[in-house]
Amino acid sequence: MSITLSREMQLTRGEFLRELPKAIGNLEHQVAGDKVIITDGDRRIEIRLVDKGTLDIGSLHLPMEEVDFEFLGHTQEETDAFMERFDHHTQRTGG
């Protein structure tokens, strides 16, 4: 079974890769170009990064990445749990 998700995130590729270890816990991962492969036993998550350029809002220039996830061998519950942890560690709050 394969589950796919896509997110648009306001960050650079470098920021994404720096935040990734905390966001995925202690799961093993490899980076190959614009693809990240996360392994967990016989299950795998493939993440593809797509540079969307810069979003200009007035004087703000925000780097944007499309982040595509493919969950291989995961249940919907496992996918939801992974994304909850991932979002907790990567979403920014303002204030």
Backbone as JSON Lines, residues from 0, in Angstrom:
{"i":0,"aa":"M","n":[0.84,-1.18,0.0],"ca":[0.0,0.0,0.0],"c":[0.89,1.24,0.0]}
{"i":1,"aa":"S","n":[0.48,2.24,-0.75],"ca":[1.22,3.49,-0.84],"c":[0.28,4.65,-0.55]}
{"i":2,"aa":"I","n":[0.73,5.56,0.3],"ca":[-0.04,6.76,0.65],"c":[0.81,7.96,0.25]}
{"i":3,"aa":"T","n":[0.24,8.91,-0.47],"ca":[0.99,10.09,-0.88],"c":[0.35,11.35,-0.31]}
{"i":4,"aa":"L","n":[1.21,12.29,0.05],"ca":[0.8,13.6,0.57],"c":[1.72,14.65,-0.03]}
{"i":5,"aa":"S","n":[1.27,15.87,-0.07],"ca":[2.1,16.96,-0.54],"c":[1.86,18.18,0.34]}
{"i":6,"aa":"R","n":[2.95,18.9,0.62],"ca":[2.86,20.12,1.43],"c":[3.68,21.21,0.74]}
{"i":7,"aa":"E","n":[3.22,22.42,0.86],"ca":[4.03,23.56,0.46],"c":[4.55,24.18,1.74]}
{"i":8,"aa":"M","n":[5.87,24.31,1.83],"ca":[6.49,24.79,3.07],"c":[7.33,26.03,2.8]}
{"i":9,"aa":"Q","n":[7.31,26.95,3.75],"ca":[8.08,28.18,3.63],"c":[9.42,27.98,4.32]}
{"i":10,"aa":"L","n":[10.38,27.49,3.52],"ca":[11.75,27.3,4.0],"c":[12.64,26.97,2.82]}
{"i":11,"aa":"T","n":[13.94,26.97,3.06],"ca":[14.88,26.58,2.01],"c":[15.16,25.08,2.12]}
{"i":12,"aa":"R","n":[15.76,24.53,1.09],"ca":[16.14,23.12,1.12],"c":[17.1,22.86,2.28]}
{"i":13,"aa":"G","n":[18.04,23.77,2.5],"ca":[19.01,23.64,3.6],"c":[18.32,23.63,4.96]}
{"i":14,"aa":"E","n":[17.36,24.51,5.15],"ca":[16.6,24.53,6.41],"c":[15.83,23.23,6.6]}
{"i":15,"aa":"F","n":[15.23,22.74,5.52],"ca":[14.5,21.48,5.6],"c":[15.42,20.36,6.07]}
{"i":16,"aa":"L","n":[16.59,20.25,5.45],"ca":[17.51,19.17,5.79],"c":[18.06,19.31,7.22]}
{"i":17,"aa":"R","n":[18.23,20.53,7.71],"ca":[18.68,20.73,9.09],"c":[17.61,20.32,10.1]}
{"i":18,"aa":"E","n":[16.35,20.57,9.78],"ca":[15.24,20.25,10.69],"c":[14.82,18.79,10.6]}
{"i":19,"aa":"L","n":[15.19,18.11,9.52],"ca":[14.72,16.76,9.27],"c":[15.02,15.75,10.38]}
{"i":20,"aa":"P","n":[16.25,15.66,10.91],"ca":[16.51,14.64,11.94],"c":[15.56,14.73,13.15]}
{"i":21,"aa":"K","n":[15.29,15.94,13.63],"ca":[14.36,16.08,14.75],"c":[12.93,15.72,14.34]}
{"i":22,"aa":"A","n":[12.58,16.05,13.11],"ca":[11.22,15.83,12.65],"c":[10.9,14.36,12.42]}
{"i":23,"aa":"I","n":[11.92,13.53,12.17],"ca":[11.66,12.11,11.91],"c":[12.1,11.21,13.05]}
{"i":24,"aa":"G","n":[12.51,11.79,14.15],"ca":[12.94,10.98,15.3],"c":[14.25,10.29,15.0]}
{"i":25,"aa":"N","n":[14.39,9.08,15.4],"ca":[15.67,8.39,15.21],"c":[15.63,7.44,14.02]}
{"i":26,"aa":"L","n":[14.78,7.71,13.04],"ca":[14.71,6.86,11.86],"c":[15.92,7.11,10.96]}
{"i":27,"aa":"E","n":[16.41,6.05,10.35],"ca":[17.53,6.17,9.42],"c":[17.05,6.85,8.14]}
{"i":28,"aa":"H","n":[17.93,7.68,7.56],"ca":[17.57,8.33,6.31],"c":[18.81,8.59,5.46]}
{"i":29,"aa":"Q","n":[18.58,8.71,4.17],"ca":[19.62,9.04,3.2],"c":[19.11,10.19,2.35]}
{"i":30,"aa":"V","n":[20.03,11.08,1.98],"ca":[19.69,12.18,1.09],"c":[20.4,11.92,-0.23]}
{"i":31,"aa":"A","n":[19.64,11.93,-1.31],"ca":[20.19,11.74,-2.65],"c":[19.59,12.8,-3.56]}
{"i":32,"aa":"G","n":[20.32,13.89,-3.74],"ca":[19.8,14.99,-4.55],"c":[18.61,15.63,-3.87]}
{"i":33,"aa":"D","n":[17.49,15.67,-4.57],"ca":[16.27,16.27,-4.03],"c":[15.35,15.23,-3.4]}
{"i":34,"aa":"K","n":[15.88,14.05,-3.12],"ca":[15.07,12.98,-2.54],"c":[15.66,12.55,-1.2]}
{"i":35,"aa":"V","n":[14.79,12.32,-0.24],"ca":[15.17,11.79,1.07],"c":[14.45,10.44,1.21]}
{"i":36,"aa":"I","n":[15.22,9.42,1.57],"ca":[14.63,8.1,1.78],"c":[14.8,7.75,3.25]}
{"i":37,"aa":"I","n":[13.67,7.51,3.91],"ca":[13.65,7.17,5.33],"c":[13.25,5.7,5.43]}
{"i":38,"aa":"T","n":[14.05,4.94,6.18],"ca":[13.74,3.52,6.34],"c":[13.39,3.22,7.78]}
{"i":39,"aa":"D","n":[12.41,2.32,7.93],"ca":[11.95,1.88,9.24],"c":[11.56,0.41,9.09]}
{"i":40,"aa":"G","n":[12.53,-0.47,9.27],"ca":[12.28,-1.89,9.05],"c":[11.98,-2.14,7.58]}
{"i":41,"aa":"D","n":[10.85,-2.78,7.3],"ca":[10.47,-3.04,5.92],"c":[9.61,-1.93,5.33]}
{"i":42,"aa":"R","n":[9.41,-0.86,6.08],"ca":[8.64,0.29,5.6],"c":[9.58,1.39,5.14]}
{"i":43,"aa":"R","n":[9.08,2.24,4.25],"ca":[9.92,3.31,3.72],"c":[9.06,4.54,3.46]}
{"i":44,"aa":"I","n":[9.71,5.69,3.64],"ca":[9.08,6.97,3.29],"c":[10.02,7.66,2.32]}
{"i":45,"aa":"E","n":[9.5,8.06,1.18],"ca":[10.29,8.82,0.21],"c":[9.76,10.25,0.19]}
{"i":46,"aa":"I","n":[10.67,11.19,0.36],"ca":[10.31,12.61,0.35],"c":[11.03,13.26,-0.83]}
{"i":47,"aa":"R","n":[10.28,13.97,-1.63],"ca":[10.86,14.68,-2.77],"c":[10.68,16.17,-2.55]}
{"i":48,"aa":"L","n":[11.78,16.92,-2.71],"ca":[11.76,18.37,-2.54],"c":[11.75,19.03,-3.91]}
{"i":49,"aa":"V","n":[10.85,20.0,-4.08],"ca":[10.76,20.75,-5.33],"c":[10.85,22.22,-4.98]}
{"i":50,"aa":"D","n":[11.89,22.9,-5.48],"ca":[12.06,24.33,-5.24],"c":[10.97,25.09,-5.98]}
{"i":51,"aa":"K","n":[10.17,25.84,-5.25],"ca":[9.07,26.62,-5.83],"c":[9.44,28.09,-5.99]}
{"i":52,"aa":"G","n":[10.73,28.42,-5.75],"ca":[11.16,29.8,-5.9],"c":[10.83,30.63,-4.67]}
{"i":53,"aa":"T","n":[10.66,31.9,-4.89],"ca":[10.42,32.84,-3.79],"c":[9.02,33.42,-3.89]}
{"i":54,"aa":"L","n":[8.32,33.44,-2.78],"ca":[7.02,34.08,-2.69],"c":[7.25,35.5,-2.21]}
{"i":55,"aa":"D","n":[6.87,36.47,-3.02],"ca":[7.06,37.88,-2.66],"c":[5.74,38.45,-2.16]}
{"i":56,"aa":"I","n":[5.78,38.89,-0.89],"ca":[4.62,39.53,-0.28],"c":[5.1,40.89,0.23]}
{"i":57,"aa":"G","n":[4.83,41.91,-0.55],"ca":[5.33,43.23,-0.19],"c":[6.85,43.2,-0.13]}
{"i":58,"aa":"S","n":[7.4,43.58,1.02],"ca":[8.86,43.59,1.17],"c":[9.4,42.24,1.67]}
{"i":59,"aa":"L","n":[8.52,41.27,1.88],"ca":[8.95,39.93,2.31],"c":[9.25,39.06,1.09]}
{"i":60,"aa":"H","n":[10.33,38.33,1.16],"ca":[10.73,37.39,0.12],"c":[10.92,36.04,0.8]}
{"i":61,"aa":"L","n":[9.96,35.14,0.62],"ca":[9.91,33.89,1.35],"c":[10.26,32.72,0.44]}
{"i":62,"aa":"P","n":[11.32,31.97,0.77],"ca":[11.65,30.78,-0.03],"c":[10.58,29.7,0.18]}
{"i":63,"aa":"M","n":[10.2,29.03,-0.9],"ca":[9.14,28.03,-0.84],"c":[9.64,26.7,-1.41]}
{"i":64,"aa":"E","n":[9.24,25.62,-0.76],"ca":[9.52,24.27,-1.23],"c":[8.21,23.47,-1.24]}
{"i":65,"aa":"E","n":[8.02,22.71,-2.3],"ca":[6.96,21.71,-2.3],"c":[7.6,20.44,-1.75]}
{"i":66,"aa":"V","n":[6.94,19.8,-0.81],"ca":[7.48,18.6,-0.18],"c":[6.45,17.49,-0.42]}
{"i":67,"aa":"D","n":[6.85,16.5,-1.23],"ca":[5.99,15.38,-1.57],"c":[6.42,14.16,-0.78]}
{"i":68,"aa":"F","n":[5.48,13.52,-0.11],"ca":[5.73,12.34,0.72],"c":[5.07,11.13,0.06]}
{"i":69,"aa":"E","n":[5.79,10.01,0.05],"ca":[5.19,8.74,-0.34],"c":[5.51,7.73,0.75]}
{"i":70,"aa":"F","n":[4.47,7.2,1.36],"ca":[4.6,6.23,2.45],"c":[4.39,4.84,1.86]}
{"i":71,"aa":"L","n":[5.41,4.01,1.96],"ca":[5.36,2.65,1.42],"c":[5.32,1.65,2.55]}
{"i":72,"aa":"G","n":[4.22,0.89,2.64],"ca":[4.08,-0.12,3.69],"c":[3.54,0.42,5.0]}
{"i":73,"aa":"H","n":[3.02,1.64,5.01],"ca":[2.47,2.24,6.23],"c":[0.95,2.2,6.2]}
{"i":74,"aa":"T","n":[0.37,2.06,7.37],"ca":[-1.08,2.2,7.5],"c":[-1.41,3.69,7.54]}
{"i":75,"aa":"Q","n":[-2.69,4.01,7.4],"ca":[-3.11,5.41,7.52],"c":[-2.78,5.95,8.91]}
{"i":76,"aa":"E","n":[-2.95,5.14,9.94],"ca":[-2.66,5.57,11.31],"c":[-1.16,5.87,11.48]}
{"i":77,"aa":"E","n":[-0.31,5.02,10.92],"ca":[1.14,5.25,11.0],"c":[1.53,6.51,10.24]}
{"i":78,"aa":"T","n":[0.91,6.71,9.09],"ca":[1.17,7.93,8.3],"c":[0.76,9.17,9.07]}
{"i":79,"aa":"D","n":[-0.44,9.12,9.67],"ca":[-0.93,10.26,10.46],"c":[0.01,10.56,11.63]}
{"i":80,"aa":"A","n":[0.47,9.52,12.32],"ca":[1.37,9.71,13.47],"c":[2.69,10.32,13.01]}
{"i":81,"aa":"F","n":[3.24,9.86,11.88],"ca":[4.48,10.42,11.36],"c":[4.29,11.9,11.03]}
{"i":82,"aa":"M","n":[3.21,12.22,10.33],"ca":[2.98,13.6,9.91],"c":[2.71,14.52,11.1]}
{"i":83,"aa":"E","n":[2.08,14.01,12.14],"ca":[1.87,14.82,13.34],"c":[3.22,15.21,13.95]}
{"i":84,"aa":"R","n":[4.11,14.24,14.08],"ca":[5.44,14.52,14.61],"c":[6.2,15.48,13.67]}
{"i":85,"aa":"F","n":[6.17,15.2,12.38],"ca":[6.86,16.02,11.39],"c":[6.37,17.46,11.46]}
{"i":86,"aa":"D","n":[5.05,17.64,11.46],"ca":[4.49,18.99,11.51],"c":[4.87,19.71,12.8]}
{"i":87,"aa":"H","n":[4.85,18.99,13.91],"ca":[5.21,19.59,15.2],"c":[6.63,20.18,15.16]}
{"i":88,"aa":"H","n":[7.53,19.52,14.48],"ca":[8.92,19.95,14.45],"c":[9.26,20.89,13.3]}
{"i":89,"aa":"T","n":[8.36,21.05,12.33],"ca":[8.7,21.89,11.19],"c":[7.82,23.11,11.03]}
{"i":90,"aa":"Q","n":[6.65,23.12,11.62],"ca":[5.78,24.28,11.45],"c":[6.23,25.41,12.37]}
{"i":91,"aa":"R","n":[6.23,26.58,11.8],"ca":[6.68,27.75,12.54],"c":[5.46,28.51,13.05]}
{"i":92,"aa":"T","n":[5.67,29.16,14.17],"ca":[4.6,29.99,14.72],"c":[5.07,31.43,14.76]}
{"i":93,"aa":"G","n":[4.15,32.31,14.58],"ca":[4.48,33.73,14.63],"c":[4.11,34.33,15.97]}
{"i":94,"aa":"G","n":[4.52,35.54,16.16],"ca":[4.13,36.17,17.42],"c":[4.78,37.48,17.61]}
